[in-house]
Amino acid sequence: MRATVLHAPGDVRVEDRPKAALQQPTDAVIRTVATCVCGSDLWDYRGINEVAGPTPGGHEYVGIVEEVGSEVATVKPGQLVVGSFFASDNTCPNCANGYQTNCLHREFVGGCQAEYVRVPLADGTLVQVPGDVAEEHIPSLLACSDVMGTGWYAAVAAQVKPGDTVAVVGDGAVGLCAVIAARELGATRIIAMSRHASRQQLAREFGATGIVAERGADGAARVKELTGGIGADAVLECVGNPESMRQALHSTRPGGNVCFVGVPHGVQIDGEELFFSHVALRGGPAPVRAYLPDLIERVLDGRINPGKVFDLELPLEQAAEGYRAMDERRAIKTLLRP
């Protein structure tokens, strides 16, 4: 099968790899309908994360079940399915508490920028998409496998509720999806922090009521100014660097909540500062599996259209250009068609 492989920073190739196959009786193999490049893939691509050797790329997928192991009961060949980037049994105590990405038996689902993908713990990981699915829904269903689910977790974990003022730090795909989530959960005021006109426009389309272009201390000061000197009820941090985290914490009102879903790189939090801020902080890998049934329903009903974050679509063979376009900020997110 054809699949992407990262050989070194900036060096993505599409190569022949062994076709994905069942390894455990709880596995499924899917034929990928669509996959994509994630912002977190760029940490490796840019050499910020060390890559020990040639590494298959991608962790987002929507596809058709090709084969299932002998113990798989809830999905079957021919079904269109979406799953999370972490496989989970969906039955352990951590899963029951809504944190499937901390499943006691979790396994990362990597190598998804490929024609076929092996999905472990298929019963607990994959969700069937019901009915006949229109082609127009495929990008949004793909978004649900990570960025929409991650944006949703950011809003849920920050306890966004009707009437809230929410600030979103980061205008990548996750940040834009977090705007959708805040709107769906009833936030009255949604401030998108973005310096890019095209992303500002999409944020407004998704539900942002205001834009703050300033960054860092200036960005936080602007949020405070817009909220009468108090700060936002909830701030959704969707980047993962020290500046974005400081901006998030300083934009939040006393008693407010920050959820950080950008994978942290070099982030350090001063305990005394956090103590006296009265800001609650929660983050981690989004338990996408917990939200998939609801998000799929919202997509199919037309309530949300997160697939609009894909502003570049390429065949899998041109994946290297998809990475370059995102690295150079010529694209928000690249969809790949095997």
N, C-alpha and C positions, 0 to 999 in steps of 0.2 A: 504494500500500500504506500501511497505518497503521504509524507508528513514533514512538518518543519523540524529542524534541528538547529539549536544555537551552538556554534562551535567556539565562539569568542565574542567579546563585546563588538557589537555592530555587524556580526557575521552570522546571518540567518540563511539557511539553505533548505530547499525542499528536496527530500531524498527518498529513495526506496527504503522502506523499513519492513520488518516482518509484520504480517497482518495481525491485528489484535485478535487474541484468542482467549477462550475460557481457561482460567487457571484454578478456580474453585467452584464448587457446586452452587455457590450463592452469586456467581458472576452473571453479567449479561454482556453481550457485545452489540454495539449499535453501529449502524451506518450513518455517518454524520451528514445531516442536511445542511447545517450551517455551523460555523465556529467563528472565532474572532481573536483579535489581539486585545489584551487587557493592559490598562495602565500599569498594573503591577508587573507585567512582563518586561516593562521598560527598565525596571531596576536591574535585572540581569543583562538586558540588551546594552545598557549604558555602562556596565562594568561596576555598578555600585554594589551589587551582590556578586560574590565570587562564584564562578561556575567552574566546577572541577574538571569537566570534560564535556564532550558533545551531549547536549540535553534536549530531548523532545520538548516542544513548546505547547503552551495553551492549556486552559482548564475550564473552558466554557463550551457548552455544546447543546444542540437539539438534534435529535436523530430518530431513526426508525430501528426498532429492535430487530436484530438479525438472528440472534441465538441466545438461549438462556441455559443456565446450569440446572441440574436435576432438582435442586432445592428452591428454585425461584418459583413463586406462586402468583405474584400480583401483576406481573407484566409478561407479555408473550410476543413472539415474533409478529412483525407487521404493525405494531403500535408505534405511534409518534410519542416520544417521551422527552421530558426535560429533567435534568438532575443538577445537583449541587457539585461544587468543586471539591468537597469532602464527602466521601462515601460514609454512610452511617447506617447502623442497624435500625434506628428509629424506635428502639424498644428499651434501651438501657436507661438508668436513672437520669443521666445527663440529657439524653434525647427527650425523655418524658418531661423534663424541666424546660424544654425549649431550646436547648443548646446542642443541636446535632453536630456542629463543627467541633464539639468537645466529646463526641461519642467515645465510649470506652474502647470501641473497636474501629475507630475512624481510619480511613486511608485516603490519601490525597489522590484525586483523579487528575492525573497529568497526561501530557501527550495528546491533547484534544484537537490540536491543529493538524488533523489527519483524516483520512477517509473512513477509518474505523476506530472505535474507542472501546476498550475494556472498562466496564463499570463494576467495581466490587459492590457487595452488599446491595444487589439490585433492588430487592424488595423494599429496603428502607431508604433508598437513594433516589430512585426514578419515580416520576409522576407521569401518568399517561395524560396526554392532551385529548379531551373527548371530542367526538364528532369529526366532521370533515373540516379540516383547517385550511382557510384561505392563505394563499402565498403571502399576502400582505401582512399576516400575523407572525410569520416566521422570525423577522428581526426582533420583534417585541418579546416573543417567547424565548429567544436566545438571550436577550437582555435579562430575563428573569433568572437565568442560571447563575448570574453573579451580580452585575451592577445594579439591577433593579432590586434584587433581594438584599443587596448590601445597603443601598439607599434606604430601603424600607426598615431594615434593622436599625440604622442610624436614627431614624425618626421614632421608632418604637422604644429603643433603649434610652433615648433622651426624653421619653414620656410626653411627646407632643400630643396635645389635646385641643379640642375645639376652642377657638378664641385666642390661641397662643400667638406670640411673635417668635419667629424662628429665623435664625441666621445660618446660612450654609457656606462653609469655608471650602473652596475648591469648585472649579467649573469644568472638571472632567466629567466623564460619563457617570461616575458614582455621585458626584455632587449634583449633577442635573437630575438624576433619578431621585436623589434625596429631596429635591424640590417637589417632584411629583408626590412622594410619600407624605411630605408635610402637608401638602394641599389635601390629599385624600384623607388624612387624619384630622382635618378640620382647622388647621392653622389659619388665622385671619390675615396675618401679615408675614410674608416670607421675603427675607432679604438675601439675595444671591450676591456673593462676593466674587466679582469677575472683572477682568480688565480687557476682555476680548469681545468685540461687538457681536460676532456671530453667536457666541456662547451666551451672551447677555440676552440676545433675541430669543434663543431657544429656552433659556431659563424663564423668561416672561411667558412664553407660550405654554410652558409646563406649570405655571402658577405663581412665579415670583411677582411680588408687588413692588419691589424696589431693588435697586442695584447699588452696591458699594464697590467702587473701583480701587480704592486705596488698599494697601496691604500692611501687614505688621501692626505696629502701634497706631499708625494713622488709620488703618482699617477698623481696628477696635474702637478708636475714639469716634469714628464716624457712626458706628453702630450705636454707641452710647448716646451720641448727639440725636440720632433718629428716634431713640427710645426715652427721651426726656432725662438723659443722664443715668439711666438705670441699667440697661443692657437687655439682651434677648432672654426670653423664658427658656429657650432651648437652642443650642448651637451644635451643628452637625459638622464634624471635622473630617474632611474627605480627601486629605492630601498625604499626611504622614511625615512632615518634616518639622524641625523645631519651630520655625517661624509660624507655620500654620497652627500648631498646637497653642503657642502663646496667644496668637490672634483669637483662637476659639475661646480660651479661658478668660481672656480679658474682655471679650464681647458679651459675656454671660452675666446676668443679674445675680445678686446674692440669692441663694436658694434655687437657682436654675440648674439645668442639666447640660452636660456636654457628652456626646457620644463620639468616639474617635474610631473611624473605620479605615482610614488610610494606614497602610502597614507602616509602623513607626521606623524611621531611620534617623538615628542620632538624637532622638527626643529624650529630654530629661526634664522632670517636673520637680519644682522646689516644694518640698512637703510643707514648709511653713507658709508659703504663699497660698498653697491650695487650702490649707487649714483655715486661714483667716478669710478666704474668699467666700466660704459657704457654698461653693460650687460642687455639685456631684459629678463624678467622672466615671464613665463606663465605656468599654470598647472591646474589640476582638474580632476574629473572623466571623462574618455574618452567618447565622444559622439559616441559610437560604431554604433548606428543606422545609423548615417550619412554615414558611410563607408561600411556598410554591402553589399549592392548590388555590389559595385566594388570589394570588397574582395572576395565575393563568386564567381564572374566571374573569378578572378585571380586564385582561387583555382581550379575551374573546368577546366580552360584552361591549368593548369599545370605550370603557371608562378611562383607560390609560394607554398610552402609546409610547413606551420607552424606547422602542426601536428607532425613533428619530435621532438617537445619539449616534447611530451609525451613519456618518456622513461620507464614508468611503467604502465601496464594496469592490472586492477583487476576487479573481479565482485563486484557489490555494497556491497555485504555482507562482503567484506574484506576491507571496506573503512578505518577502523582504521589503518590498515597496510599502506595504502596509505598516510595517514596523518603522521605516524611515519617516513616513508621513506623520505618524503619531509622535515620534521623537522630535521632529522639527515643528510640531504643533500646526501642521497643515491639515490634520484630521483630528476629530475628537476621539473616534473609535472606528476601527477597521473591521468590517465583516468579511469573512472568507468563505467562499463556496468550494467545497471539495469537488 
